Amino acid sequence: RQVLALASERGVKVRRVPADVLDRDAKRGVHQGIVADVESVSTYSLGELVRGADGPALIVVLDGIEDPHNLGAILRTADAAGAHGVHLPSSGVSAPRIRAVAPPAFLLGRSVHALDEARRVTEDGALDYLVFGPVFVTSSKPNVTPAGLGSLHDVATAVPLPVLAIGGITPERIGTIAAAGAAGCAAIGLFTDAALEGPECLQTLVAQASLAFDTPARVP
């Protein structure tokens, strides 16, 4: 009743249909008795999102999701919080399944660790970018053998999606991963260490990295 009242209040047309029509329109997804038909929403490339006019893109990392039925609620919460997309771990729910319940313009990425994995998830569709690594030795995964620049190059040249490098990224290594074909890099220590030294240091780091990857720099 609350949904019907809101629809009436906002001038949204409501049509009652049989359950089989709801199932068809929801593409057999969980619809809870309601399916909305909305206009197409403009989509954006990875670069357009990152340099969006409203500030840096906010990507929510989804890790350890045990119940796929929670996906809808998680994505709606991320969207309501102003997130531009979600990042998926290498294992877990498939990107097409996420895409089926995600807001139309949401950016979807996935972590990969090998060339065959990168090809497989790319062929599955629904992804906008990949994060590959660890490329170098990293303290966050001390027991994992780094993939190396050669593997990064193989992945970056084998798939049509932008590939970001992760793992052991330092300012001195940004140029080499860009030369290997990476479209960018993802890191924690690299940026937090710079931020601890002050906003100007972080801004300088982002500007230098942006020059290497040929993308505009922006830090709030």
C-alpha atoms as a printed R data frame, in Angstrom:
    type eleno elety resid chain resno      x       y       z
1   ATOM     1    CA   ARG     A     1  0.000   0.000   0.000
2   ATOM     2    CA   GLN     A     2  2.849   2.375   0.796
3   ATOM     3    CA   VAL     A     3  4.414   1.796  -2.623
4   ATOM     4    CA   LEU     A     4  1.077   2.383  -4.353
5   ATOM     5    CA   ALA     A     5  0.557   5.578  -2.374
6   ATOM     6    CA   LEU     A     6  4.013   6.864  -3.306
7   ATOM     7    CA   ALA     A     7  3.434   5.986  -6.959
8   ATOM     8    CA   SER     A     8  0.155   7.890  -6.969
9   ATOM     9    CA   GLU     A     9  1.747  10.851  -5.205
10  ATOM    10    CA   ARG     A    10  4.549  11.099  -7.732
11  ATOM    11    CA   GLY     A    11  2.483  10.445 -10.828
12  ATOM    12    CA   VAL     A    12  3.848   6.962 -11.557
13  ATOM    13    CA   LYS     A    13  1.468   4.813 -13.567
14  ATOM    14    CA   VAL     A    14  0.640   1.468 -11.941
15  ATOM    15    CA   ARG     A    15 -0.571  -1.607 -13.818
16  ATOM    16    CA   ARG     A    16 -1.606  -4.850 -12.131
17  ATOM    17    CA   VAL     A    17 -0.471  -7.969 -13.992
18  ATOM    18    CA   PRO     A    18 -0.405 -11.749 -13.345
19  ATOM    19    CA   ALA     A    19  2.521 -13.287 -11.480
20  ATOM    20    CA   ASP     A    20  3.919 -14.891 -14.638
21  ATOM    21    CA   VAL     A    21  4.211 -11.456 -16.258
22  ATOM    22    CA   LEU     A    22  6.128 -10.161 -13.226
23  ATOM    23    CA   ASP     A    23  8.456 -13.179 -13.444
24  ATOM    24    CA   ARG     A    24  9.061 -12.518 -17.131
25  ATOM    25    CA   ASP     A    25  9.659  -8.779 -16.730
26  ATOM    26    CA   ALA     A    26 11.994  -9.396 -13.781
27  ATOM    27    CA   LYS     A    27 13.913 -11.914 -15.903
28  ATOM    28    CA   ARG     A    28 13.217 -14.573 -13.251
29  ATOM    29    CA   GLY     A    29 14.875 -12.457 -10.588
30  ATOM    30    CA   VAL     A    30 13.477 -11.799  -7.104
31  ATOM    31    CA   HIS     A    31 10.877  -9.054  -7.596
32  ATOM    32    CA   GLN     A    32  8.772  -9.221  -4.387
33  ATOM    33    CA   GLY     A    33  5.630  -8.469  -6.372
34  ATOM    34    CA   ILE     A    34  6.822  -5.210  -7.953
35  ATOM    35    CA   VAL     A    35  8.662  -4.502 -11.207
36  ATOM    36    CA   ALA     A    36  9.445  -0.965 -12.371
37  ATOM    37    CA   ASP     A    37  9.824   0.022 -16.010
38  ATOM    38    CA   VAL     A    38 12.190   3.002 -16.167
39  ATOM    39    CA   GLU     A    39 13.833   5.029 -18.906
40  ATOM    40    CA   SER     A    40 17.328   4.163 -20.023
41  ATOM    41    CA   VAL     A    41 20.077   5.764 -17.973
42  ATOM    42    CA   SER     A    42 23.249   7.115 -19.560
43  ATOM    43    CA   THR     A    43 26.302   4.954 -18.960
44  ATOM    44    CA   TYR     A    44 29.866   6.122 -18.476
45  ATOM    45    CA   SER     A    45 33.295   4.738 -19.154
46  ATOM    46    CA   LEU     A    46 35.763   4.085 -16.345
47  ATOM    47    CA   GLY     A    47 37.644   7.266 -17.146
48  ATOM    48    CA   GLU     A    48 34.467   9.381 -17.295
49  ATOM    49    CA   LEU     A    49 33.353   8.133 -13.897
50  ATOM    50    CA   VAL     A    50 36.706   8.734 -12.248
51  ATOM    51    CA   ARG     A    51 36.888  12.293 -13.533
52  ATOM    52    CA   GLY     A    52 33.171  13.005 -13.043
53  ATOM    53    CA   ALA     A    53 32.117  16.569 -12.398
54  ATOM    54    CA   ASP     A    54 30.826  15.776  -8.919
55  ATOM    55    CA   GLY     A    55 34.165  14.566  -7.558
56  ATOM    56    CA   PRO     A    56 36.088  11.277  -7.365
57  ATOM    57    CA   ALA     A    57 34.172   8.059  -7.976
58  ATOM    58    CA   LEU     A    58 33.156   6.037  -4.927
59  ATOM    59    CA   ILE     A    59 33.477   2.286  -5.449
60  ATOM    60    CA   VAL     A    60 32.215  -0.107  -2.755
61  ATOM    61    CA   VAL     A    61 34.296  -3.291  -2.393
62  ATOM    62    CA   LEU     A    62 32.083  -6.350  -1.918
63  ATOM    63    CA   ASP     A    63 33.958  -9.095  -0.100
64  ATOM    64    CA   GLY     A    64 32.731 -12.141   1.787
65  ATOM    65    CA   ILE     A    65 29.119 -12.079   0.577
66  ATOM    66    CA   GLU     A    66 27.675 -15.408   1.716
67  ATOM    67    CA   ASP     A    67 24.001 -14.940   0.859
68  ATOM    68    CA   PRO     A    68 23.310 -13.811  -2.740
69  ATOM    69    CA   HIS     A    69 19.797 -12.821  -1.674
70  ATOM    70    CA   ASN     A    70 21.369  -9.876   0.160
71  ATOM    71    CA   LEU     A    71 22.753  -8.435  -3.076
72  ATOM    72    CA   GLY     A    72 19.743  -6.307  -3.890
73  ATOM    73    CA   ALA     A    73 19.724  -4.680  -0.466
74  ATOM    74    CA   ILE     A    74 23.488  -4.098  -0.571
75  ATOM    75    CA   LEU     A    75 23.369  -2.499  -4.010
76  ATOM    76    CA   ARG     A    76 20.406  -0.297  -3.109
77  ATOM    77    CA   THR     A    77 22.251   0.857   0.013
78  ATOM    78    CA   ALA     A    78 25.415   1.601  -1.988
79  ATOM    79    CA   ASP     A    79 23.381   3.531  -4.555
80  ATOM    80    CA   ALA     A    80 21.566   5.510  -1.849
81  ATOM    81    CA   ALA     A    81 24.925   6.362  -0.267
82  ATOM    82    CA   GLY     A    82 26.083   7.899  -3.540
83  ATOM    83    CA   ALA     A    83 28.378   5.083  -4.700
84  ATOM    84    CA   HIS     A    84 29.192   4.925  -8.393
85  ATOM    85    CA   GLY     A    85 29.770   1.176  -8.472
86  ATOM    86    CA   VAL     A    86 30.954  -1.960  -6.725
87  ATOM    87    CA   HIS     A    87 34.101  -4.071  -6.911
88  ATOM    88    CA   LEU     A    88 33.871  -7.869  -6.736
89  ATOM    89    CA   PRO     A    89 36.414 -10.341  -5.326
90  ATOM    90    CA   SER     A    90 37.846 -13.009  -7.613
91  ATOM    91    CA   SER     A    91 35.484 -15.633  -6.204
92  ATOM    92    CA   GLY     A    92 31.810 -15.374  -5.419
93  ATOM    93    CA   VAL     A    93 28.760 -14.040  -7.200
94  ATOM    94    CA   SER     A    94 29.115 -13.596 -10.966
95  ATOM    95    CA   ALA     A    95 29.161 -10.141 -12.528
96  ATOM    96    CA   PRO     A    96 26.107 -10.839 -14.749
97  ATOM    97    CA   ARG     A    97 24.112 -11.684 -11.639
98  ATOM    98    CA   ILE     A    98 25.206  -8.445  -9.998
99  ATOM    99    CA   ARG     A    99 24.454  -6.475 -13.156
100 ATOM   100    CA   ALA     A   100 20.914  -7.881 -13.263
101 ATOM   101    CA   VAL     A   101 20.034  -6.229  -9.938
102 ATOM   102    CA   ALA     A   102 22.402  -3.238  -9.955
103 ATOM   103    CA   PRO     A   103 21.392   0.330 -10.841
104 ATOM   104    CA   PRO     A   104 21.705   0.834 -14.636
105 ATOM   105    CA   ALA     A   105 24.769   3.088 -14.568
106 ATOM   106    CA   PHE     A   106 26.686   1.225 -11.850
107 ATOM   107    CA   LEU     A   107 30.355   0.517 -12.508
108 ATOM   108    CA   LEU     A   108 31.306  -3.137 -11.947
109 ATOM   109    CA   GLY     A   109 34.859  -4.416 -11.533
110 ATOM   110    CA   ARG     A   110 36.431  -7.695 -10.450
111 ATOM   111    CA   SER     A   111 39.763  -8.837  -9.065
112 ATOM   112    CA   VAL     A   112 41.634 -11.456 -11.114
113 ATOM   113    CA   HIS     A   113 44.920 -13.236 -10.544
114 ATOM   114    CA   ALA     A   114 45.641 -15.072 -13.784
115 ATOM   115    CA   LEU     A   115 45.302 -14.673 -17.551
116 ATOM   116    CA   ASP     A   116 42.761 -17.472 -18.036
117 ATOM   117    CA   GLU     A   117 40.633 -16.072 -15.224
118 ATOM   118    CA   ALA     A   118 40.724 -12.600 -16.776
119 ATOM   119    CA   ARG     A   119 39.612 -13.982 -20.136
120 ATOM   120    CA   ARG     A   120 36.822 -16.048 -18.596
121 ATOM   121    CA   VAL     A   121 35.226 -13.267 -16.557
122 ATOM   122    CA   THR     A   122 35.561 -10.867 -19.493
123 ATOM   123    CA   GLU     A   123 33.749 -13.305 -21.766
124 ATOM   124    CA   ASP     A   124 30.993 -13.649 -19.167
125 ATOM   125    CA   GLY     A   125 30.270  -9.957 -19.694
126 ATOM   126    CA   ALA     A   126 28.819  -7.261 -17.414
127 ATOM   127    CA   LEU     A   127 32.211  -5.946 -16.196
128 ATOM   128    CA   ASP     A   128 33.669  -2.482 -16.761
129 ATOM   129    CA   TYR     A   129 37.232  -3.082 -15.539
130 ATOM   130    CA   LEU     A   130 39.570  -5.629 -13.925
131 ATOM   131    CA   VAL     A   131 42.087  -5.351 -11.080
132 ATOM   132    CA   PHE     A   132 45.051  -7.694 -11.572
133 ATOM   133    CA   GLY     A   133 47.655  -8.699  -9.024
134 ATOM   134    CA   PRO     A   134 49.512  -8.789  -6.857
135 ATOM   135    CA   VAL     A   135 52.032  -7.577  -9.394
136 ATOM   136    CA   PHE     A   136 54.825  -7.117  -6.840
137 ATOM   137    CA   VAL     A   137 55.560  -8.449  -3.372
138 ATOM   138    CA   THR     A   138 53.143  -6.860  -0.915
139 ATOM   139    CA   SER     A   139 52.874  -6.888   2.866
140 ATOM   140    CA   SER     A   140 49.113  -7.392   2.637
141 ATOM   141    CA   LYS     A   141 49.650 -10.820   1.040
142 ATOM   142    CA   PRO     A   142 53.112 -11.959   2.177
143 ATOM   143    CA   ASN     A   143 52.541 -15.610   1.253
144 ATOM   144    CA   VAL     A   144 51.383 -14.947  -2.309
145 ATOM   145    CA   THR     A   145 53.874 -15.137  -5.169
146 ATOM   146    CA   PRO     A   146 53.707 -11.900  -7.193
147 ATOM   147    CA   ALA     A   147 52.549 -12.186 -10.799
148 ATOM   148    CA   GLY     A   148 55.123  -9.788 -12.194
149 ATOM   149    CA   LEU     A   149 55.078  -7.198 -14.964
150 ATOM   150    CA   GLY     A   150 55.069  -9.826 -17.714
151 ATOM   151    CA   SER     A   151 51.788 -11.321 -16.521
152 ATOM   152    CA   LEU     A   152 50.309  -7.850 -16.121
153 ATOM   153    CA   HIS     A   153 51.202  -7.107 -19.734
154 ATOM   154    CA   ASP     A   154 49.671 -10.403 -20.912
155 ATOM   155    CA   VAL     A   155 46.375  -9.681 -19.179
156 ATOM   156    CA   ALA     A   156 46.231  -6.021 -20.225
157 ATOM   157    CA   THR     A   157 46.738  -6.908 -23.879
158 ATOM   158    CA   ALA     A   158 44.468  -9.973 -23.876
159 ATOM   159    CA   VAL     A   159 41.203  -8.376 -22.726
160 ATOM   160    CA   PRO     A   160 39.332  -5.298 -23.991
161 ATOM   161    CA   LEU     A   161 38.609  -4.032 -20.473
162 ATOM   162    CA   PRO     A   162 40.781  -1.515 -18.593
163 ATOM   163    CA   VAL     A   163 43.132  -3.403 -16.251
164 ATOM   164    CA   LEU     A   164 44.337  -1.829 -13.012
165 ATOM   165    CA   ALA     A   165 47.474  -3.124 -11.288
166 ATOM   166    CA   ILE     A   166 47.518  -3.859  -7.567
167 ATOM   167    CA   GLY     A   167 50.054  -5.151  -5.062
168 ATOM   168    CA   GLY     A   168 53.317  -3.552  -3.996
169 ATOM   169    CA   ILE     A   169 52.689  -0.346  -5.942
170 ATOM   170    CA   THR     A   170 55.191   2.432  -5.193
171 ATOM   171    CA   PRO     A   171 55.725   5.826  -6.850
172 ATOM   172    CA   GLU     A   172 58.828   4.445  -8.562
173 ATOM   173    CA   ARG     A   173 56.851   1.552 -10.086
174 ATOM   174    CA   ILE     A   174 53.953   3.525 -11.548
175 ATOM   175    CA   GLY     A   175 55.769   4.203 -14.803
176 ATOM   176    CA   THR     A   176 56.665   0.548 -15.285
177 ATOM   177    CA   ILE     A   177 53.122  -0.725 -14.739
178 ATOM   178    CA   ALA     A   178 51.797   1.917 -17.131
179 ATOM   179    CA   ALA     A   179 54.354   0.770 -19.706
180 ATOM   180    CA   ALA     A   180 53.167  -2.815 -19.169
181 ATOM   181    CA   GLY     A   181 49.701  -1.789 -20.336
182 ATOM   182    CA   ALA     A   182 47.855  -1.065 -17.086
183 ATOM   183    CA   ALA     A   183 45.123   1.580 -17.305
184 ATOM   184    CA   GLY     A   184 45.722   2.593 -13.698
185 ATOM   185    CA   CYS     A   185 46.593   1.253 -10.284
186 ATOM   186    CA   ALA     A   186 44.796   0.400  -7.054
187 ATOM   187    CA   ALA     A   187 46.606   0.709  -3.741
188 ATOM   188    CA   ILE     A   188 46.199   1.362  -0.043
189 ATOM   189    CA   GLY     A   189 49.633   2.035   1.403
190 ATOM   190    CA   LEU     A   190 50.698   4.118  -1.599
191 ATOM   191    CA   PHE     A   191 47.969   6.691  -1.021
192 ATOM   192    CA   THR     A   192 47.576   6.503   2.754
193 ATOM   193    CA   ASP     A   193 51.300   7.094   3.258
194 ATOM   194    CA   ALA     A   194 51.120  10.144   0.992
195 ATOM   195    CA   ALA     A   195 47.994  11.413   2.746
196 ATOM   196    CA   LEU     A   196 49.706  11.195   6.127
197 ATOM   197    CA   GLU     A   197 52.317  13.617   4.845
198 ATOM   198    CA   GLY     A   198 49.583  16.089   3.922
199 ATOM   199    CA   PRO     A   199 47.080  16.952   1.155
200 ATOM   200    CA   GLU     A   200 49.727  18.547  -1.042
201 ATOM   201    CA   CYS     A   201 51.820  15.368  -1.022
202 ATOM   202    CA   LEU     A   202 48.772  13.283  -1.965
203 ATOM   203    CA   GLN     A   203 47.829  15.723  -4.720
204 ATOM   204    CA   THR     A   204 51.336  15.566  -6.146
205 ATOM   205    CA   LEU     A   205 51.311  11.767  -6.129
206 ATOM   206    CA   VAL     A   206 47.944  11.610  -7.900
207 ATOM   207    CA   ALA     A   207 49.102  14.146 -10.472
208 ATOM   208    CA   GLN     A   208 52.268  12.143 -11.208
209 ATOM   209    CA   ALA     A   209 50.314   8.886 -11.471
210 ATOM   210    CA   SER     A   210 47.739  10.527 -13.714
211 ATOM   211    CA   LEU     A   211 50.451  11.673 -16.088
212 ATOM   212    CA   ALA     A   212 51.740   8.125 -16.328
213 ATOM   213    CA   PHE     A   213 48.281   6.746 -17.152
214 ATOM   214    CA   ASP     A   214 47.177   9.825 -19.126
215 ATOM   215    CA   THR     A   215 44.088  10.462 -16.968
216 ATOM   216    CA   PRO     A   216 43.132  13.788 -15.318
217 ATOM   217    CA   ALA     A   217 44.121  14.113 -11.648
218 ATOM   218    CA   ARG     A   218 41.741  15.119  -8.917
219 ATOM   219    CA   VAL     A   219 41.879  14.862  -5.159
220 ATOM   220    CA   PRO     A   220 39.201  16.455  -2.939
